[in-house]
Amino acid sequence: MDALELMKARHSVRYYNDRQIEAETLSILSSLIKECNDESGLNIQLCLNERSAFNGIMARLGNFINVSNYITLAV
């Protein structure tokens, strides 16, 4: 799939369920994030069970509902 096909196929998900992320999935995500950070010098963070980041006006305007887990690129 080329970049144009990827852009056409993309979609946004803004309504989330409150299902827990499985331990195996968390382990894989954590390992991949650490690997990316170590190789690139980035500061990627996995935020779990954190609802306050999506309580502001921009989140409400963006229609983000029930977000509690997300990945950030921090400086």
HTML snippet that shows the backbone in 3Dmol.js (N, CA, C, O; Angstrom):
<script src="https://3Dmol.org/build/3Dmol-min.js"></script>
<div id="view" style="width:600px;height:400px;position:relative"></div>
<script>
const pdb = `
ATOM      1  N   MET A   1       0.851  -1.171   0.000  1.00  0.00           N
ATOM      2  CA  MET A   1       0.000   0.000   0.000  1.00  0.00           C
ATOM      3  C   MET A   1       0.897   1.235   0.000  1.00  0.00           C
ATOM      4  O   MET A   1       1.780   1.351   0.850  1.00  0.00           O
ATOM      5  N   ASP A   2       0.689   2.152  -0.930  1.00  0.00           N
ATOM      6  CA  ASP A   2       1.502   3.360  -0.959  1.00  0.00           C
ATOM      7  C   ASP A   2       0.879   4.438  -0.063  1.00  0.00           C
ATOM      8  O   ASP A   2      -0.194   4.249   0.510  1.00  0.00           O
ATOM      9  N   ALA A   3       1.578   5.567   0.041  1.00  0.00           N
ATOM     10  CA  ALA A   3       1.146   6.627   0.956  1.00  0.00           C
ATOM     11  C   ALA A   3      -0.240   7.159   0.604  1.00  0.00           C
ATOM     12  O   ALA A   3      -1.042   7.417   1.502  1.00  0.00           O
ATOM     13  N   LEU A   4      -0.538   7.327  -0.673  1.00  0.00           N
ATOM     14  CA  LEU A   4      -1.846   7.837  -1.076  1.00  0.00           C
ATOM     15  C   LEU A   4      -2.958   6.865  -0.689  1.00  0.00           C
ATOM     16  O   LEU A   4      -4.011   7.285  -0.211  1.00  0.00           O
ATOM     17  N   GLU A   5      -2.734   5.596  -0.889  1.00  0.00           N
ATOM     18  CA  GLU A   5      -3.728   4.585  -0.502  1.00  0.00           C
ATOM     19  C   GLU A   5      -3.936   4.582   1.013  1.00  0.00           C
ATOM     20  O   GLU A   5      -5.064   4.453   1.490  1.00  0.00           O
ATOM     21  N   LEU A   6      -2.842   4.726   1.766  1.00  0.00           N
ATOM     22  CA  LEU A   6      -2.951   4.788   3.225  1.00  0.00           C
ATOM     23  C   LEU A   6      -3.777   5.987   3.663  1.00  0.00           C
ATOM     24  O   LEU A   6      -4.615   5.873   4.558  1.00  0.00           O
ATOM     25  N   MET A   7      -3.543   7.147   3.033  1.00  0.00           N
ATOM     26  CA  MET A   7      -4.309   8.348   3.399  1.00  0.00           C
ATOM     27  C   MET A   7      -5.792   8.176   3.088  1.00  0.00           C
ATOM     28  O   MET A   7      -6.645   8.615   3.860  1.00  0.00           O
ATOM     29  N   LYS A   8      -6.097   7.547   1.975  1.00  0.00           N
ATOM     30  CA  LYS A   8      -7.496   7.326   1.609  1.00  0.00           C
ATOM     31  C   LYS A   8      -8.172   6.320   2.535  1.00  0.00           C
ATOM     32  O   LYS A   8      -9.376   6.408   2.778  1.00  0.00           O
ATOM     33  N   ALA A   9      -7.402   5.364   3.051  1.00  0.00           N
ATOM     34  CA  ALA A   9      -7.962   4.302   3.881  1.00  0.00           C
ATOM     35  C   ALA A   9      -8.056   4.686   5.361  1.00  0.00           C
ATOM     36  O   ALA A   9      -8.707   3.985   6.137  1.00  0.00           O
ATOM     37  N   ARG A  10      -7.425   5.774   5.757  1.00  0.00           N
ATOM     38  CA  ARG A  10      -7.388   6.129   7.185  1.00  0.00           C
ATOM     39  C   ARG A  10      -8.769   6.503   7.699  1.00  0.00           C
ATOM     40  O   ARG A  10      -9.657   6.890   6.939  1.00  0.00           O
ATOM     41  N   HIS A  11      -8.919   6.379   8.996  1.00  0.00           N
ATOM     42  CA  HIS A  11     -10.161   6.800   9.635  1.00  0.00           C
ATOM     43  C   HIS A  11      -9.862   7.201  11.071  1.00  0.00           C
ATOM     44  O   HIS A  11      -8.864   6.767  11.647  1.00  0.00           O
ATOM     45  N   SER A  12     -10.702   8.005  11.632  1.00  0.00           N
ATOM     46  CA  SER A  12     -10.551   8.454  13.013  1.00  0.00           C
ATOM     47  C   SER A  12     -11.526   7.695  13.897  1.00  0.00           C
ATOM     48  O   SER A  12     -12.679   7.467  13.532  1.00  0.00           O
ATOM     49  N   VAL A  13     -11.038   7.313  15.062  1.00  0.00           N
ATOM     50  CA  VAL A  13     -11.898   6.694  16.069  1.00  0.00           C
ATOM     51  C   VAL A  13     -11.956   7.667  17.233  1.00  0.00           C
ATOM     52  O   VAL A  13     -10.923   8.041  17.788  1.00  0.00           O
ATOM     53  N   ARG A  14     -13.145   8.071  17.599  1.00  0.00           N
ATOM     54  CA  ARG A  14     -13.279   9.046  18.667  1.00  0.00           C
ATOM     55  C   ARG A  14     -14.187   8.574  19.790  1.00  0.00           C
ATOM     56  O   ARG A  14     -14.350   9.275  20.789  1.00  0.00           O
ATOM     57  N   TYR A  15     -14.764   7.425  19.646  1.00  0.00           N
ATOM     58  CA  TYR A  15     -15.580   6.857  20.712  1.00  0.00           C
ATOM     59  C   TYR A  15     -14.901   5.580  21.177  1.00  0.00           C
ATOM     60  O   TYR A  15     -14.768   4.627  20.409  1.00  0.00           O
ATOM     61  N   TYR A  16     -14.477   5.560  22.415  1.00  0.00           N
ATOM     62  CA  TYR A  16     -13.680   4.464  22.930  1.00  0.00           C
ATOM     63  C   TYR A  16     -14.451   3.696  23.987  1.00  0.00           C
ATOM     64  O   TYR A  16     -15.315   4.249  24.668  1.00  0.00           O
ATOM     65  N   ASN A  17     -14.130   2.410  24.119  1.00  0.00           N
ATOM     66  CA  ASN A  17     -14.759   1.629  25.177  1.00  0.00           C
ATOM     67  C   ASN A  17     -13.839   1.660  26.398  1.00  0.00           C
ATOM     68  O   ASN A  17     -12.707   2.134  26.305  1.00  0.00           O
ATOM     69  N   ASP A  18     -14.302   1.173  27.512  1.00  0.00           N
ATOM     70  CA  ASP A  18     -13.498   1.206  28.729  1.00  0.00           C
ATOM     71  C   ASP A  18     -12.880  -0.157  29.047  1.00  0.00           C
ATOM     72  O   ASP A  18     -12.599  -0.467  30.204  1.00  0.00           O
ATOM     73  N   ARG A  19     -12.677  -0.951  28.022  1.00  0.00           N
ATOM     74  CA  ARG A  19     -12.069  -2.277  28.169  1.00  0.00           C
ATOM     75  C   ARG A  19     -10.586  -2.144  28.524  1.00  0.00           C
ATOM     76  O   ARG A  19      -9.890  -1.303  27.955  1.00  0.00           O
ATOM     77  N   GLN A  20     -10.102  -2.956  29.448  1.00  0.00           N
ATOM     78  CA  GLN A  20      -8.702  -2.969  29.847  1.00  0.00           C
ATOM     79  C   GLN A  20      -7.822  -3.486  28.696  1.00  0.00           C
ATOM     80  O   GLN A  20      -8.240  -4.352  27.927  1.00  0.00           O
ATOM     81  N   ILE A  21      -6.613  -2.947  28.590  1.00  0.00           N
ATOM     82  CA  ILE A  21      -5.648  -3.454  27.625  1.00  0.00           C
ATOM     83  C   ILE A  21      -5.016  -4.698  28.235  1.00  0.00           C
ATOM     84  O   ILE A  21      -4.593  -4.682  29.391  1.00  0.00           O
ATOM     85  N   GLU A  22      -4.955  -5.765  27.465  1.00  0.00           N
ATOM     86  CA  GLU A  22      -4.418  -7.033  27.977  1.00  0.00           C
ATOM     87  C   GLU A  22      -2.935  -6.900  28.324  1.00  0.00           C
ATOM     88  O   GLU A  22      -2.210  -6.125  27.701  1.00  0.00           O
ATOM     89  N   ALA A  23      -2.496  -7.663  29.323  1.00  0.00           N
ATOM     90  CA  ALA A  23      -1.116  -7.599  29.812  1.00  0.00           C
ATOM     91  C   ALA A  23      -0.103  -7.871  28.702  1.00  0.00           C
ATOM     92  O   ALA A  23       0.927  -7.200  28.628  1.00  0.00           O
ATOM     93  N   GLU A  24      -0.381  -8.839  27.848  1.00  0.00           N
ATOM     94  CA  GLU A  24       0.544  -9.153  26.753  1.00  0.00           C
ATOM     95  C   GLU A  24       0.672  -7.977  25.789  1.00  0.00           C
ATOM     96  O   GLU A  24       1.772  -7.663  25.334  1.00  0.00           O
ATOM     97  N   THR A  25      -0.440  -7.333  25.479  1.00  0.00           N
ATOM     98  CA  THR A  25      -0.427  -6.173  24.593  1.00  0.00           C
ATOM     99  C   THR A  25       0.339  -5.020  25.228  1.00  0.00           C
ATOM    100  O   THR A  25       1.108  -4.342  24.547  1.00  0.00           O
ATOM    101  N   LEU A  26       0.140  -4.788  26.520  1.00  0.00           N
ATOM    102  CA  LEU A  26       0.878  -3.740  27.230  1.00  0.00           C
ATOM    103  C   LEU A  26       2.376  -4.006  27.204  1.00  0.00           C
ATOM    104  O   LEU A  26       3.175  -3.088  27.023  1.00  0.00           O
ATOM    105  N   SER A  27       2.743  -5.246  27.384  1.00  0.00           N
ATOM    106  CA  SER A  27       4.155  -5.616  27.362  1.00  0.00           C
ATOM    107  C   SER A  27       4.771  -5.345  25.991  1.00  0.00           C
ATOM    108  O   SER A  27       5.876  -4.809  25.899  1.00  0.00           O
ATOM    109  N   ILE A  28       4.067  -5.709  24.942  1.00  0.00           N
ATOM    110  CA  ILE A  28       4.557  -5.474  23.581  1.00  0.00           C
ATOM    111  C   ILE A  28       4.672  -3.974  23.310  1.00  0.00           C
ATOM    112  O   ILE A  28       5.692  -3.512  22.798  1.00  0.00           O
ATOM    113  N   LEU A  29       3.639  -3.220  23.649  1.00  0.00           N
ATOM    114  CA  LEU A  29       3.669  -1.770  23.443  1.00  0.00           C
ATOM    115  C   LEU A  29       4.827  -1.126  24.206  1.00  0.00           C
ATOM    116  O   LEU A  29       5.547  -0.292  23.656  1.00  0.00           O
ATOM    117  N   SER A  30       5.002  -1.505  25.452  1.00  0.00           N
ATOM    118  CA  SER A  30       6.074  -0.939  26.273  1.00  0.00           C
ATOM    119  C   SER A  30       7.442  -1.245  25.682  1.00  0.00           C
ATOM    120  O   SER A  30       8.316  -0.379  25.652  1.00  0.00           O
ATOM    121  N   SER A  31       7.627  -2.458  25.216  1.00  0.00           N
ATOM    122  CA  SER A  31       8.905  -2.849  24.608  1.00  0.00           C
ATOM    123  C   SER A  31       9.175  -2.065  23.337  1.00  0.00           C
ATOM    124  O   SER A  31      10.290  -1.590  23.118  1.00  0.00           O
ATOM    125  N   LEU A  32       8.151  -1.928  22.494  1.00  0.00           N
ATOM    126  CA  LEU A  32       8.319  -1.184  21.243  1.00  0.00           C
ATOM    127  C   LEU A  32       8.598   0.299  21.502  1.00  0.00           C
ATOM    128  O   LEU A  32       9.422   0.909  20.822  1.00  0.00           O
ATOM    129  N   ILE A  33       7.914   0.863  22.476  1.00  0.00           N
ATOM    130  CA  ILE A  33       8.135   2.265  22.819  1.00  0.00           C
ATOM    131  C   ILE A  33       9.548   2.473  23.336  1.00  0.00           C
ATOM    132  O   ILE A  33      10.208   3.440  22.957  1.00  0.00           O
ATOM    133  N   LYS A  34      10.023   1.579  24.199  1.00  0.00           N
ATOM    134  CA  LYS A  34      11.389   1.686  24.720  1.00  0.00           C
ATOM    135  C   LYS A  34      12.402   1.574  23.594  1.00  0.00           C
ATOM    136  O   LYS A  34      13.374   2.328  23.550  1.00  0.00           O
ATOM    137  N   GLU A  35      12.177   0.642  22.693  1.00  0.00           N
ATOM    138  CA  GLU A  35      13.073   0.455  21.556  1.00  0.00           C
ATOM    139  C   GLU A  35      13.121   1.716  20.680  1.00  0.00           C
ATOM    140  O   GLU A  35      14.199   2.161  20.283  1.00  0.00           O
ATOM    141  N   CYS A  36      11.960   2.279  20.385  1.00  0.00           N
ATOM    142  CA  CYS A  36      11.909   3.512  19.581  1.00  0.00           C
ATOM    143  C   CYS A  36      12.610   4.663  20.282  1.00  0.00           C
ATOM    144  O   CYS A  36      13.373   5.400  19.657  1.00  0.00           O
ATOM    145  N   ASN A  37      12.358   4.821  21.567  1.00  0.00           N
ATOM    146  CA  ASN A  37      12.994   5.894  22.333  1.00  0.00           C
ATOM    147  C   ASN A  37      14.508   5.730  22.353  1.00  0.00           C
ATOM    148  O   ASN A  37      15.241   6.701  22.165  1.00  0.00           O
ATOM    149  N   ASP A  38      14.985   4.494  22.582  1.00  0.00           N
ATOM    150  CA  ASP A  38      16.423   4.234  22.643  1.00  0.00           C
ATOM    151  C   ASP A  38      17.103   4.499  21.299  1.00  0.00           C
ATOM    152  O   ASP A  38      18.204   5.048  21.256  1.00  0.00           O
ATOM    153  N   GLU A  39      16.454   4.115  20.215  1.00  0.00           N
ATOM    154  CA  GLU A  39      17.048   4.269  18.886  1.00  0.00           C
ATOM    155  C   GLU A  39      16.989   5.700  18.371  1.00  0.00           C
ATOM    156  O   GLU A  39      17.883   6.138  17.646  1.00  0.00           O
ATOM    157  N   SER A  40      15.940   6.432  18.741  1.00  0.00           N
ATOM    158  CA  SER A  40      15.707   7.725  18.099  1.00  0.00           C
ATOM    159  C   SER A  40      15.969   8.929  18.995  1.00  0.00           C
ATOM    160  O   SER A  40      16.136  10.044  18.500  1.00  0.00           O
ATOM    161  N   GLY A  41      16.007   8.717  20.293  1.00  0.00           N
ATOM    162  CA  GLY A  41      16.119   9.845  21.210  1.00  0.00           C
ATOM    163  C   GLY A  41      14.784  10.539  21.458  1.00  0.00           C
ATOM    164  O   GLY A  41      14.736  11.582  22.109  1.00  0.00           O
ATOM    165  N   LEU A  42      13.699   9.961  20.938  1.00  0.00           N
ATOM    166  CA  LEU A  42      12.372  10.518  21.171  1.00  0.00           C
ATOM    167  C   LEU A  42      11.942  10.267  22.611  1.00  0.00           C
ATOM    168  O   LEU A  42      12.598   9.527  23.343  1.00  0.00           O
ATOM    169  N   ASN A  43      10.853  10.878  23.005  1.00  0.00           N
ATOM    170  CA  ASN A  43      10.288  10.662  24.331  1.00  0.00           C
ATOM    171  C   ASN A  43       8.822  10.250  24.158  1.00  0.00           C
ATOM    172  O   ASN A  43       7.901  11.008  24.462  1.00  0.00           O
ATOM    173  N   ILE A  44       8.641   9.027  23.660  1.00  0.00           N
ATOM    174  CA  ILE A  44       7.298   8.483  23.487  1.00  0.00           C
ATOM    175  C   ILE A  44       6.857   7.922  24.826  1.00  0.00           C
ATOM    176  O   ILE A  44       7.630   7.246  25.505  1.00  0.00           O
ATOM    177  N   GLN A  45       5.621   8.199  25.209  1.00  0.00           N
ATOM    178  CA  GLN A  45       5.103   7.727  26.497  1.00  0.00           C
ATOM    179  C   GLN A  45       3.750   7.061  26.305  1.00  0.00           C
ATOM    180  O   GLN A  45       2.905   7.530  25.542  1.00  0.00           O
ATOM    181  N   LEU A  46       3.569   5.963  27.012  1.00  0.00           N
ATOM    182  CA  LEU A  46       2.282   5.274  27.041  1.00  0.00           C
ATOM    183  C   LEU A  46       1.570   5.723  28.314  1.00  0.00           C
ATOM    184  O   LEU A  46       2.050   5.473  29.420  1.00  0.00           O
ATOM    185  N   CYS A  47       0.449   6.372  28.159  1.00  0.00           N
ATOM    186  CA  CYS A  47      -0.328   6.868  29.297  1.00  0.00           C
ATOM    187  C   CYS A  47      -1.519   5.947  29.495  1.00  0.00           C
ATOM    188  O   CYS A  47      -2.311   5.730  28.577  1.00  0.00           O
ATOM    189  N   LEU A  48      -1.638   5.412  30.693  1.00  0.00           N
ATOM    190  CA  LEU A  48      -2.692   4.453  30.999  1.00  0.00           C
ATOM    191  C   LEU A  48      -3.604   4.975  32.096  1.00  0.00           C
ATOM    192  O   LEU A  48      -3.158   5.599  33.059  1.00  0.00           O
ATOM    193  N   ASN A  49      -4.879   4.706  31.929  1.00  0.00           N
ATOM    194  CA  ASN A  49      -5.893   5.080  32.925  1.00  0.00           C
ATOM    195  C   ASN A  49      -5.815   6.550  33.310  1.00  0.00           C
ATOM    196  O   ASN A  49      -5.905   6.897  34.488  1.00  0.00           O
ATOM    197  N   GLU A  50      -5.648   7.405  32.320  1.00  0.00           N
ATOM    198  CA  GLU A  50      -5.523   8.845  32.524  1.00  0.00           C
ATOM    199  C   GLU A  50      -6.613   9.545  31.719  1.00  0.00           C
ATOM    200  O   GLU A  50      -6.510   9.659  30.498  1.00  0.00           O
ATOM    201  N   ARG A  51      -7.635  10.004  32.389  1.00  0.00           N
ATOM    202  CA  ARG A  51      -8.767  10.624  31.698  1.00  0.00           C
ATOM    203  C   ARG A  51      -8.677  12.146  31.633  1.00  0.00           C
ATOM    204  O   ARG A  51      -9.384  12.766  30.839  1.00  0.00           O
ATOM    205  N   SER A  52      -7.830  12.755  32.443  1.00  0.00           N
ATOM    206  CA  SER A  52      -7.840  14.220  32.537  1.00  0.00           C
ATOM    207  C   SER A  52      -7.310  14.911  31.289  1.00  0.00           C
ATOM    208  O   SER A  52      -7.658  16.069  31.059  1.00  0.00           O
ATOM    209  N   ALA A  53      -6.499  14.270  30.484  1.00  0.00           N
ATOM    210  CA  ALA A  53      -5.943  14.913  29.294  1.00  0.00           C
ATOM    211  C   ALA A  53      -7.015  15.245  28.265  1.00  0.00           C
ATOM    212  O   ALA A  53      -6.817  16.124  27.426  1.00  0.00           O
ATOM    213  N   PHE A  54      -8.131  14.561  28.321  1.00  0.00           N
ATOM    214  CA  PHE A  54      -9.184  14.771  27.324  1.00  0.00           C
ATOM    215  C   PHE A  54     -10.442  15.372  27.957  1.00  0.00           C
ATOM    216  O   PHE A  54     -11.563  15.074  27.545  1.00  0.00           O
ATOM    217  N   ASN A  55     -10.234  16.212  28.952  1.00  0.00           N
ATOM    218  CA  ASN A  55     -11.360  16.885  29.601  1.00  0.00           C
ATOM    219  C   ASN A  55     -11.542  18.316  29.130  1.00  0.00           C
ATOM    220  O   ASN A  55     -12.547  18.945  29.463  1.00  0.00           O
ATOM    221  N   GLY A  56     -10.600  18.848  28.366  1.00  0.00           N
ATOM    222  CA  GLY A  56     -10.632  20.243  27.964  1.00  0.00           C
ATOM    223  C   GLY A  56     -11.591  20.515  26.815  1.00  0.00           C
ATOM    224  O   GLY A  56     -12.220  19.607  26.273  1.00  0.00           O
ATOM    225  N   ILE A  57     -11.683  21.784  26.463  1.00  0.00           N
ATOM    226  CA  ILE A  57     -12.604  22.220  25.418  1.00  0.00           C
ATOM    227  C   ILE A  57     -12.241  21.632  24.060  1.00  0.00           C
ATOM    228  O   ILE A  57     -13.138  21.279  23.294  1.00  0.00           O
ATOM    229  N   MET A  58     -10.956  21.517  23.738  1.00  0.00           N
ATOM    230  CA  MET A  58     -10.563  20.975  22.439  1.00  0.00           C
ATOM    231  C   MET A  58     -10.968  19.509  22.311  1.00  0.00           C
ATOM    232  O   MET A  58     -11.380  19.072  21.237  1.00  0.00           O
ATOM    233  N   ALA A  59     -10.853  18.758  23.386  1.00  0.00           N
ATOM    234  CA  ALA A  59     -11.267  17.356  23.349  1.00  0.00           C
ATOM    235  C   ALA A  59     -12.774  17.252  23.137  1.00  0.00           C
ATOM    236  O   ALA A  59     -13.246  16.387  22.400  1.00  0.00           O
ATOM    237  N   ARG A  60     -13.521  18.132  23.782  1.00  0.00           N
ATOM    238  CA  ARG A  60     -14.977  18.113  23.594  1.00  0.00           C
ATOM    239  C   ARG A  60     -15.345  18.524  22.169  1.00  0.00           C
ATOM    240  O   ARG A  60     -16.261  17.959  21.572  1.00  0.00           O
ATOM    241  N   LEU A  61     -14.634  19.500  21.634  1.00  0.00           N
ATOM    242  CA  LEU A  61     -14.893  19.911  20.254  1.00  0.00           C
ATOM    243  C   LEU A  61     -14.518  18.803  19.274  1.00  0.00           C
ATOM    244  O   LEU A  61     -15.159  18.639  18.237  1.00  0.00           O
ATOM    245  N   GLY A  62     -13.477  18.045  19.609  1.00  0.00           N
ATOM    246  CA  GLY A  62     -13.045  16.936  18.760  1.00  0.00           C
ATOM    247  C   GLY A  62     -13.881  15.690  18.949  1.00  0.00           C
ATOM    248  O   GLY A  62     -13.703  14.702  18.236  1.00  0.00           O
ATOM    249  N   ASN A  63     -14.801  15.731  19.917  1.00  0.00           N
ATOM    250  CA  ASN A  63     -15.710  14.616  20.161  1.00  0.00           C
ATOM    251  C   ASN A  63     -15.014  13.370  20.684  1.00  0.00           C
ATOM    252  O   ASN A  63     -15.423  12.253  20.368  1.00  0.00           O
ATOM    253  N   PHE A  64     -13.968  13.548  21.480  1.00  0.00           N
ATOM    254  CA  PHE A  64     -13.284  12.407  22.068  1.00  0.00           C
ATOM    255  C   PHE A  64     -14.050  11.970  23.312  1.00  0.00           C
ATOM    256  O   PHE A  64     -14.200  12.741  24.260  1.00  0.00           O
ATOM    257  N   ILE A  65     -14.535  10.728  23.304  1.00  0.00           N
ATOM    258  CA  ILE A  65     -15.373  10.211  24.384  1.00  0.00           C
ATOM    259  C   ILE A  65     -14.709   8.981  25.003  1.00  0.00           C
ATOM    260  O   ILE A  65     -14.282   8.083  24.277  1.00  0.00           O
ATOM    261  N   ASN A  66     -14.616   8.928  26.333  1.00  0.00           N
ATOM    262  CA  ASN A  66     -14.096   7.779  27.083  1.00  0.00           C
ATOM    263  C   ASN A  66     -12.626   7.468  26.829  1.00  0.00           C
ATOM    264  O   ASN A  66     -12.235   6.305  26.924  1.00  0.00           O
ATOM    265  N   VAL A  67     -11.804   8.450  26.513  1.00  0.00           N
ATOM    266  CA  VAL A  67     -10.376   8.214  26.305  1.00  0.00           C
ATOM    267  C   VAL A  67      -9.701   8.089  27.662  1.00  0.00           C
ATOM    268  O   VAL A  67      -9.838   8.975  28.505  1.00  0.00           O
ATOM    269  N   SER A  68      -8.977   7.001  27.882  1.00  0.00           N
ATOM    270  CA  SER A  68      -8.209   6.866  29.121  1.00  0.00           C
ATOM    271  C   SER A  68      -6.806   6.334  28.878  1.00  0.00           C
ATOM    272  O   SER A  68      -5.955   6.446  29.762  1.00  0.00           O
ATOM    273  N   ASN A  69      -6.535   5.764  27.719  1.00  0.00           N
ATOM    274  CA  ASN A  69      -5.211   5.252  27.367  1.00  0.00           C
ATOM    275  C   ASN A  69      -4.799   5.877  26.041  1.00  0.00           C
ATOM    276  O   ASN A  69      -5.590   5.937  25.099  1.00  0.00           O
ATOM    277  N   TYR A  70      -3.560   6.340  25.977  1.00  0.00           N
ATOM    278  CA  TYR A  70      -3.085   6.967  24.742  1.00  0.00           C
ATOM    279  C   TYR A  70      -1.566   7.005  24.727  1.00  0.00           C
ATOM    280  O   TYR A  70      -0.913   6.780  25.746  1.00  0.00           O
ATOM    281  N   ILE A  71      -1.019   7.291  23.566  1.00  0.00           N
ATOM    282  CA  ILE A  71       0.422   7.396  23.387  1.00  0.00           C
ATOM    283  C   ILE A  71       0.745   8.859  23.087  1.00  0.00           C
ATOM    284  O   ILE A  71       0.067   9.498  22.282  1.00  0.00           O
ATOM    285  N   THR A  72       1.789   9.387  23.741  1.00  0.00           N
ATOM    286  CA  THR A  72       2.190  10.763  23.501  1.00  0.00           C
ATOM    287  C   THR A  72       3.625  10.822  23.005  1.00  0.00           C
ATOM    288  O   THR A  72       4.429   9.931  23.274  1.00  0.00           O
ATOM    289  N   LEU A  73       3.927  11.879  22.283  1.00  0.00           N
ATOM    290  CA  LEU A  73       5.297  12.254  21.963  1.00  0.00           C
ATOM    291  C   LEU A  73       5.565  13.508  22.774  1.00  0.00           C
ATOM    292  O   LEU A  73       5.012  14.567  22.475  1.00  0.00           O
ATOM    293  N   ALA A  74       6.401  13.407  23.791  1.00  0.00           N
ATOM    294  CA  ALA A  74       6.632  14.512  24.714  1.00  0.00           C
ATOM    295  C   ALA A  74       8.040  15.098  24.505  1.00  0.00           C
ATOM    296  O   ALA A  74       8.946  14.434  24.001  1.00  0.00           O
ATOM    297  N   VAL A  75       8.180  16.350  24.907  1.00  0.00           N
ATOM    298  CA  VAL A  75       9.495  17.003  24.843  1.00  0.00           C
ATOM    299  C   VAL A  75      10.008  17.267  26.235  1.00  0.00           C
ATOM    300  O   VAL A  75      11.101  17.810  26.397  1.00  0.00           O
TER     301      VAL A  75
END
`;
const viewer = $3Dmol.createViewer("view");
viewer.addModel(pdb, "pdb");
viewer.setStyle({}, {cartoon: {color: "spectrum"}});
viewer.zoomTo();
viewer.render();
</script>
